[in-house]
């Protein structure tokens, strides 16, 4: 199965701990004065939504278990999200976290993953 765009990077030692700290520390930037206000608002909204879904995805990931390869792919997409956020690539960051969420939903639906008790 294909992993996220950052395949080949080291896996997290503890499920998502570094990603969560970075996401929780992230704040929504003030609009950039060199851009028009609608573009600045769009960027702020995209960052806000990405961080919101990053936190939700990390919470779900921390509370599921199941097929290791499937979880490895989810983890790769969560890491990819942070990788792209760190580089200011908001579109790819959002895309990566949505893929992570989709993998978890599919895994839960197909019985490859399950909620921890």
DOBA-508026 format. One record per atom (N, C-alpha, C): residue number from 1; residue in three letters; x, z, y. Coordinates in steps of 0.2 Angstrom, whole numbers. Layout:
<sevos>
@seq->NUM type->ALA X->X Z->Z Y->Y
...
</sevos>
This chain:
<sevos>
@seq->1 type->UNK X->4 Z->0 Y->-6
@seq->1 type->UNK X->0 Z->0 Y->0
@seq->1 type->UNK X->4 Z->0 Y->6
@seq->2 type->UNK X->3 Z->-4 Y->11
@seq->2 type->UNK X->7 Z->-4 Y->17
@seq->2 type->UNK X->6 Z->3 Y->21
@seq->3 type->UNK X->12 Z->5 Y->24
@seq->3 type->UNK X->12 Z->11 Y->28
@seq->3 type->UNK X->11 Z->9 Y->35
@seq->4 type->UNK X->11 Z->14 Y->40
@seq->4 type->UNK X->10 Z->12 Y->47
@seq->4 type->UNK X->16 Z->8 Y->49
@seq->5 type->UNK X->16 Z->6 Y->56
@seq->5 type->UNK X->21 Z->2 Y->58
@seq->5 type->UNK X->28 Z->5 Y->58
@seq->6 type->UNK X->28 Z->12 Y->58
@seq->6 type->UNK X->34 Z->16 Y->58
@seq->6 type->UNK X->37 Z->17 Y->51
@seq->7 type->UNK X->35 Z->13 Y->46
@seq->7 type->UNK X->37 Z->14 Y->39
@seq->7 type->UNK X->44 Z->15 Y->39
@seq->8 type->UNK X->47 Z->19 Y->34
@seq->8 type->UNK X->54 Z->20 Y->34
@seq->8 type->UNK X->57 Z->25 Y->38
@seq->9 type->UNK X->53 Z->28 Y->42
@seq->9 type->UNK X->55 Z->34 Y->46
@seq->9 type->UNK X->55 Z->40 Y->41
@seq->10 type->UNK X->58 Z->45 Y->43
@seq->10 type->UNK X->58 Z->51 Y->39
@seq->10 type->UNK X->51 Z->54 Y->39
@seq->11 type->UNK X->48 Z->57 Y->34
@seq->11 type->UNK X->42 Z->60 Y->34
@seq->11 type->UNK X->43 Z->67 Y->37
@seq->12 type->UNK X->37 Z->69 Y->40
@seq->12 type->UNK X->37 Z->76 Y->43
@seq->12 type->UNK X->38 Z->81 Y->38
@seq->13 type->UNK X->42 Z->86 Y->39
@seq->13 type->UNK X->44 Z->92 Y->34
@seq->13 type->UNK X->37 Z->96 Y->33
@seq->14 type->UNK X->34 Z->97 Y->38
@seq->14 type->UNK X->28 Z->101 Y->38
@seq->14 type->UNK X->22 Z->97 Y->41
@seq->15 type->UNK X->16 Z->96 Y->37
@seq->15 type->UNK X->11 Z->91 Y->39
@seq->15 type->UNK X->10 Z->92 Y->47
@seq->16 type->UNK X->13 Z->87 Y->50
@seq->16 type->UNK X->11 Z->86 Y->57
@seq->16 type->UNK X->13 Z->91 Y->62
@seq->17 type->UNK X->17 Z->95 Y->61
@seq->17 type->UNK X->19 Z->101 Y->66
@seq->17 type->UNK X->22 Z->98 Y->72
@seq->18 type->UNK X->26 Z->93 Y->71
@seq->18 type->UNK X->30 Z->90 Y->77
@seq->18 type->UNK X->25 Z->86 Y->81
@seq->19 type->UNK X->21 Z->82 Y->78
@seq->19 type->UNK X->16 Z->78 Y->81
@seq->19 type->UNK X->11 Z->82 Y->85
@seq->20 type->UNK X->8 Z->88 Y->82
@seq->20 type->UNK X->3 Z->92 Y->85
@seq->20 type->UNK X->6 Z->95 Y->91
@seq->21 type->UNK X->12 Z->98 Y->91
@seq->21 type->UNK X->15 Z->101 Y->97
@seq->21 type->UNK X->16 Z->96 Y->103
@seq->22 type->UNK X->18 Z->90 Y->101
@seq->22 type->UNK X->18 Z->85 Y->107
@seq->22 type->UNK X->12 Z->83 Y->109
@seq->23 type->UNK X->7 Z->82 Y->105
@seq->23 type->UNK X->0 Z->81 Y->107
@seq->23 type->UNK X->-3 Z->86 Y->111
@seq->24 type->UNK X->-2 Z->92 Y->109
@seq->24 type->UNK X->-5 Z->98 Y->113
@seq->24 type->UNK X->-2 Z->99 Y->120
@seq->25 type->UNK X->5 Z->97 Y->120
@seq->25 type->UNK X->8 Z->97 Y->127
@seq->25 type->UNK X->7 Z->92 Y->132
@seq->26 type->UNK X->4 Z->86 Y->129
@seq->26 type->UNK X->3 Z->80 Y->133
@seq->26 type->UNK X->-3 Z->82 Y->138
@seq->27 type->UNK X->-2 Z->80 Y->144
@seq->27 type->UNK X->-7 Z->80 Y->149
@seq->27 type->UNK X->-9 Z->73 Y->152
@seq->28 type->UNK X->-14 Z->72 Y->154
@seq->28 type->UNK X->-17 Z->66 Y->157
@seq->28 type->UNK X->-13 Z->65 Y->164
@seq->29 type->UNK X->-10 Z->59 Y->164
@seq->29 type->UNK X->-6 Z->58 Y->170
@seq->29 type->UNK X->-10 Z->56 Y->176
@seq->30 type->UNK X->-8 Z->58 Y->182
@seq->30 type->UNK X->-12 Z->55 Y->188
@seq->30 type->UNK X->-11 Z->48 Y->189
@seq->31 type->UNK X->-16 Z->45 Y->191
@seq->31 type->UNK X->-16 Z->37 Y->192
@seq->31 type->UNK X->-10 Z->35 Y->196
@seq->32 type->UNK X->-6 Z->30 Y->193
@seq->32 type->UNK X->-1 Z->27 Y->197
@seq->32 type->UNK X->-3 Z->24 Y->203
@seq->33 type->UNK X->1 Z->25 Y->209
@seq->33 type->UNK X->-1 Z->22 Y->215
@seq->33 type->UNK X->1 Z->15 Y->216
@seq->34 type->UNK X->5 Z->13 Y->211
@seq->34 type->UNK X->7 Z->6 Y->212
@seq->34 type->UNK X->2 Z->1 Y->208
@seq->35 type->UNK X->-2 Z->4 Y->205
@seq->35 type->UNK X->-7 Z->0 Y->201
@seq->35 type->UNK X->-14 Z->1 Y->204
@seq->36 type->UNK X->-18 Z->-4 Y->203
@seq->36 type->UNK X->-25 Z->-3 Y->206
@seq->36 type->UNK X->-29 Z->2 Y->202
@seq->37 type->UNK X->-33 Z->5 Y->206
@seq->37 type->UNK X->-36 Z->11 Y->203
@seq->37 type->UNK X->-40 Z->10 Y->196
@seq->38 type->UNK X->-43 Z->4 Y->195
@seq->38 type->UNK X->-47 Z->3 Y->189
@seq->38 type->UNK X->-42 Z->3 Y->183
@seq->39 type->UNK X->-36 Z->0 Y->184
@seq->39 type->UNK X->-31 Z->0 Y->179
@seq->39 type->UNK X->-28 Z->7 Y->177
@seq->40 type->UNK X->-27 Z->11 Y->183
@seq->40 type->UNK X->-25 Z->17 Y->182
@seq->40 type->UNK X->-30 Z->22 Y->178
@seq->41 type->UNK X->-36 Z->21 Y->180
@seq->41 type->UNK X->-42 Z->25 Y->177
@seq->41 type->UNK X->-42 Z->23 Y->169
@seq->42 type->UNK X->-41 Z->16 Y->168
@seq->42 type->UNK X->-42 Z->14 Y->161
@seq->42 type->UNK X->-36 Z->17 Y->157
@seq->43 type->UNK X->-30 Z->17 Y->160
@seq->43 type->UNK X->-24 Z->20 Y->156
@seq->43 type->UNK X->-25 Z->27 Y->155
@seq->44 type->UNK X->-28 Z->31 Y->160
@seq->44 type->UNK X->-29 Z->38 Y->159
@seq->44 type->UNK X->-34 Z->39 Y->154
@seq->45 type->UNK X->-39 Z->35 Y->154
@seq->45 type->UNK X->-45 Z->36 Y->149
@seq->45 type->UNK X->-42 Z->34 Y->142
@seq->46 type->UNK X->-38 Z->29 Y->141
@seq->46 type->UNK X->-35 Z->27 Y->135
@seq->46 type->UNK X->-31 Z->33 Y->132
@seq->47 type->UNK X->-26 Z->36 Y->137
@seq->47 type->UNK X->-22 Z->41 Y->135
@seq->47 type->UNK X->-26 Z->47 Y->132
@seq->48 type->UNK X->-31 Z->49 Y->136
@seq->48 type->UNK X->-36 Z->54 Y->135
@seq->48 type->UNK X->-39 Z->54 Y->128
@seq->49 type->UNK X->-42 Z->48 Y->127
@seq->49 type->UNK X->-45 Z->46 Y->120
@seq->49 type->UNK X->-40 Z->46 Y->114
@seq->50 type->UNK X->-34 Z->44 Y->116
@seq->50 type->UNK X->-29 Z->44 Y->110
@seq->50 type->UNK X->-27 Z->51 Y->108
@seq->51 type->UNK X->-26 Z->55 Y->113
@seq->51 type->UNK X->-24 Z->62 Y->112
@seq->51 type->UNK X->-29 Z->66 Y->109
@seq->52 type->UNK X->-36 Z->64 Y->111
@seq->52 type->UNK X->-41 Z->68 Y->108
@seq->52 type->UNK X->-42 Z->66 Y->100
@seq->53 type->UNK X->-41 Z->59 Y->99
@seq->53 type->UNK X->-42 Z->57 Y->92
@seq->53 type->UNK X->-36 Z->59 Y->88
@seq->54 type->UNK X->-30 Z->60 Y->91
@seq->54 type->UNK X->-24 Z->62 Y->88
@seq->54 type->UNK X->-25 Z->69 Y->85
@seq->55 type->UNK X->-27 Z->73 Y->90
@seq->55 type->UNK X->-29 Z->80 Y->88
@seq->55 type->UNK X->-34 Z->81 Y->82
@seq->56 type->UNK X->-39 Z->77 Y->83
@seq->56 type->UNK X->-44 Z->77 Y->78
@seq->56 type->UNK X->-42 Z->75 Y->71
@seq->57 type->UNK X->-38 Z->69 Y->71
@seq->57 type->UNK X->-35 Z->66 Y->65
@seq->57 type->UNK X->-30 Z->71 Y->62
@seq->58 type->UNK X->-26 Z->75 Y->66
@seq->58 type->UNK X->-21 Z->80 Y->64
@seq->58 type->UNK X->-25 Z->86 Y->60
@seq->59 type->UNK X->-30 Z->88 Y->64
@seq->59 type->UNK X->-34 Z->93 Y->61
@seq->59 type->UNK X->-37 Z->91 Y->54
@seq->60 type->UNK X->-40 Z->85 Y->53
@seq->60 type->UNK X->-42 Z->83 Y->47
@seq->60 type->UNK X->-37 Z->82 Y->42
@seq->61 type->UNK X->-31 Z->79 Y->44
@seq->61 type->UNK X->-26 Z->79 Y->39
@seq->61 type->UNK X->-23 Z->85 Y->37
@seq->62 type->UNK X->-23 Z->90 Y->41
@seq->62 type->UNK X->-21 Z->97 Y->39
@seq->62 type->UNK X->-26 Z->100 Y->34
@seq->63 type->UNK X->-32 Z->98 Y->33
@seq->63 type->UNK X->-37 Z->101 Y->29
@seq->63 type->UNK X->-39 Z->96 Y->23
@seq->64 type->UNK X->-35 Z->91 Y->21
@seq->64 type->UNK X->-36 Z->87 Y->16
@seq->64 type->UNK X->-31 Z->87 Y->11
@seq->65 type->UNK X->-32 Z->86 Y->5
@seq->65 type->UNK X->-27 Z->85 Y->-1
@seq->65 type->UNK X->-29 Z->79 Y->-5
@seq->66 type->UNK X->-25 Z->77 Y->-9
@seq->66 type->UNK X->-27 Z->71 Y->-13
@seq->66 type->UNK X->-21 Z->67 Y->-15
@seq->67 type->UNK X->-22 Z->61 Y->-16
@seq->67 type->UNK X->-17 Z->56 Y->-19
@seq->67 type->UNK X->-11 Z->56 Y->-14
@seq->68 type->UNK X->-5 Z->57 Y->-16
@seq->68 type->UNK X->1 Z->57 Y->-12
@seq->68 type->UNK X->2 Z->51 Y->-8
@seq->69 type->UNK X->2 Z->45 Y->-11
@seq->69 type->UNK X->3 Z->39 Y->-8
@seq->69 type->UNK X->-2 Z->38 Y->-2
@seq->70 type->UNK X->-8 Z->39 Y->-3
@seq->70 type->UNK X->-13 Z->38 Y->2
@seq->70 type->UNK X->-11 Z->43 Y->8
@seq->71 type->UNK X->-10 Z->49 Y->6
@seq->71 type->UNK X->-8 Z->54 Y->12
@seq->71 type->UNK X->-2 Z->52 Y->15
@seq->72 type->UNK X->3 Z->49 Y->12
@seq->72 type->UNK X->9 Z->47 Y->15
@seq->72 type->UNK X->7 Z->41 Y->20
@seq->73 type->UNK X->3 Z->37 Y->19
@seq->73 type->UNK X->1 Z->31 Y->23
@seq->73 type->UNK X->-3 Z->34 Y->29
@seq->74 type->UNK X->-7 Z->39 Y->28
@seq->74 type->UNK X->-10 Z->42 Y->34
@seq->74 type->UNK X->-5 Z->46 Y->38
@seq->75 type->UNK X->0 Z->49 Y->35
@seq->75 type->UNK X->5 Z->53 Y->39
@seq->75 type->UNK X->9 Z->48 Y->43
@seq->76 type->UNK X->10 Z->42 Y->40
@seq->76 type->UNK X->14 Z->37 Y->44
@seq->76 type->UNK X->10 Z->34 Y->50
@seq->77 type->UNK X->4 Z->33 Y->50
@seq->77 type->UNK X->0 Z->31 Y->55
@seq->77 type->UNK X->0 Z->37 Y->61
@seq->78 type->UNK X->-1 Z->43 Y->59
@seq->78 type->UNK X->-1 Z->48 Y->64
@seq->78 type->UNK X->6 Z->49 Y->67
@seq->79 type->UNK X->11 Z->48 Y->64
@seq->79 type->UNK X->18 Z->48 Y->67
@seq->79 type->UNK X->19 Z->42 Y->71
@seq->80 type->UNK X->16 Z->36 Y->69
@seq->80 type->UNK X->16 Z->30 Y->73
@seq->80 type->UNK X->13 Z->31 Y->80
@seq->81 type->UNK X->7 Z->34 Y->80
@seq->81 type->UNK X->4 Z->36 Y->86
@seq->81 type->UNK X->8 Z->39 Y->91
@seq->82 type->UNK X->12 Z->45 Y->88
@seq->82 type->UNK X->16 Z->48 Y->93
@seq->82 type->UNK X->22 Z->44 Y->95
@seq->83 type->UNK X->25 Z->40 Y->91
@seq->83 type->UNK X->30 Z->36 Y->92
@seq->83 type->UNK X->28 Z->31 Y->98
@seq->84 type->UNK X->22 Z->28 Y->98
@seq->84 type->UNK X->20 Z->23 Y->103
@seq->84 type->UNK X->18 Z->27 Y->109
@seq->85 type->UNK X->15 Z->33 Y->109
@seq->85 type->UNK X->14 Z->37 Y->115
@seq->85 type->UNK X->20 Z->39 Y->119
@seq->86 type->UNK X->25 Z->41 Y->115
@seq->86 type->UNK X->32 Z->42 Y->118
@seq->86 type->UNK X->35 Z->36 Y->122
@seq->87 type->UNK X->33 Z->30 Y->120
@seq->87 type->UNK X->36 Z->24 Y->123
@seq->87 type->UNK X->31 Z->21 Y->128
@seq->88 type->UNK X->25 Z->25 Y->129
@seq->88 type->UNK X->20 Z->23 Y->134
@seq->88 type->UNK X->16 Z->17 Y->132
@seq->89 type->UNK X->16 Z->15 Y->125
@seq->89 type->UNK X->12 Z->9 Y->123
@seq->89 type->UNK X->6 Z->12 Y->120
@seq->90 type->UNK X->1 Z->13 Y->125
@seq->90 type->UNK X->-5 Z->16 Y->124
@seq->90 type->UNK X->-10 Z->12 Y->119
@seq->91 type->UNK X->-10 Z->6 Y->119
@seq->91 type->UNK X->-14 Z->2 Y->115
@seq->91 type->UNK X->-12 Z->3 Y->108
@seq->92 type->UNK X->-5 Z->2 Y->106
@seq->92 type->UNK X->-3 Z->3 Y->99
@seq->92 type->UNK X->-4 Z->10 Y->97
@seq->93 type->UNK X->-3 Z->15 Y->101
@seq->93 type->UNK X->-4 Z->22 Y->100
@seq->93 type->UNK X->-11 Z->23 Y->97
@seq->94 type->UNK X->-16 Z->21 Y->101
@seq->94 type->UNK X->-23 Z->21 Y->100
@seq->94 type->UNK X->-25 Z->18 Y->93
@seq->95 type->UNK X->-22 Z->12 Y->92
@seq->95 type->UNK X->-23 Z->8 Y->86
@seq->95 type->UNK X->-21 Z->12 Y->80
@seq->96 type->UNK X->-15 Z->15 Y->81
@seq->96 type->UNK X->-12 Z->19 Y->75
@seq->96 type->UNK X->-16 Z->25 Y->73
@seq->97 type->UNK X->-19 Z->28 Y->78
@seq->97 type->UNK X->-22 Z->34 Y->76
@seq->97 type->UNK X->-29 Z->32 Y->74
@seq->98 type->UNK X->-32 Z->27 Y->76
@seq->98 type->UNK X->-38 Z->25 Y->73
@seq->98 type->UNK X->-37 Z->22 Y->66
@seq->99 type->UNK X->-32 Z->19 Y->64
@seq->99 type->UNK X->-30 Z->17 Y->57
@seq->99 type->UNK X->-29 Z->24 Y->53
@seq->100 type->UNK X->-26 Z->29 Y->56
@seq->100 type->UNK X->-25 Z->35 Y->52
@seq->100 type->UNK X->-32 Z->38 Y->50
@seq->101 type->UNK X->-36 Z->38 Y->55
@seq->101 type->UNK X->-43 Z->41 Y->54
@seq->101 type->UNK X->-47 Z->37 Y->49
@seq->102 type->UNK X->-46 Z->30 Y->49
@seq->102 type->UNK X->-50 Z->26 Y->45
@seq->102 type->UNK X->-47 Z->27 Y->38
@seq->103 type->UNK X->-41 Z->28 Y->37
@seq->103 type->UNK X->-38 Z->29 Y->30
@seq->103 type->UNK X->-41 Z->36 Y->27
@seq->104 type->UNK X->-41 Z->41 Y->31
@seq->104 type->UNK X->-44 Z->47 Y->29
@seq->104 type->UNK X->-51 Z->46 Y->27
@seq->105 type->UNK X->-55 Z->43 Y->31
@seq->105 type->UNK X->-62 Z->42 Y->30
@seq->105 type->UNK X->-63 Z->38 Y->23
@seq->106 type->UNK X->-59 Z->33 Y->23
@seq->106 type->UNK X->-60 Z->29 Y->16
@seq->106 type->UNK X->-58 Z->33 Y->10
@seq->107 type->UNK X->-52 Z->37 Y->11
@seq->107 type->UNK X->-50 Z->41 Y->6
@seq->107 type->UNK X->-55 Z->46 Y->4
@seq->108 type->UNK X->-58 Z->49 Y->9
@seq->108 type->UNK X->-63 Z->54 Y->7
@seq->108 type->UNK X->-69 Z->51 Y->4
@seq->109 type->UNK X->-71 Z->45 Y->6
@seq->109 type->UNK X->-77 Z->42 Y->4
@seq->109 type->UNK X->-76 Z->40 Y->-3
@seq->110 type->UNK X->-70 Z->37 Y->-5
@seq->110 type->UNK X->-69 Z->35 Y->-12
@seq->110 type->UNK X->-66 Z->40 Y->-16
@seq->111 type->UNK X->-66 Z->46 Y->-14
@seq->111 type->UNK X->-64 Z->52 Y->-18
@seq->111 type->UNK X->-56 Z->52 Y->-20
@seq->112 type->UNK X->-52 Z->49 Y->-16
@seq->112 type->UNK X->-45 Z->49 Y->-17
@seq->112 type->UNK X->-42 Z->55 Y->-13
@seq->113 type->UNK X->-46 Z->57 Y->-8
@seq->113 type->UNK X->-44 Z->63 Y->-4
@seq->113 type->UNK X->-50 Z->68 Y->-4
@seq->114 type->UNK X->-49 Z->74 Y->-3
@seq->114 type->UNK X->-54 Z->79 Y->-3
@seq->114 type->UNK X->-53 Z->85 Y->2
@seq->115 type->UNK X->-58 Z->88 Y->5
@seq->115 type->UNK X->-57 Z->93 Y->10
@seq->115 type->UNK X->-55 Z->99 Y->6
@seq->116 type->UNK X->-50 Z->103 Y->9
@seq->116 type->UNK X->-47 Z->109 Y->6
@seq->116 type->UNK X->-53 Z->114 Y->6
@seq->117 type->UNK X->-53 Z->119 Y->2
@seq->117 type->UNK X->-58 Z->124 Y->2
@seq->117 type->UNK X->-57 Z->129 Y->7
</sevos>
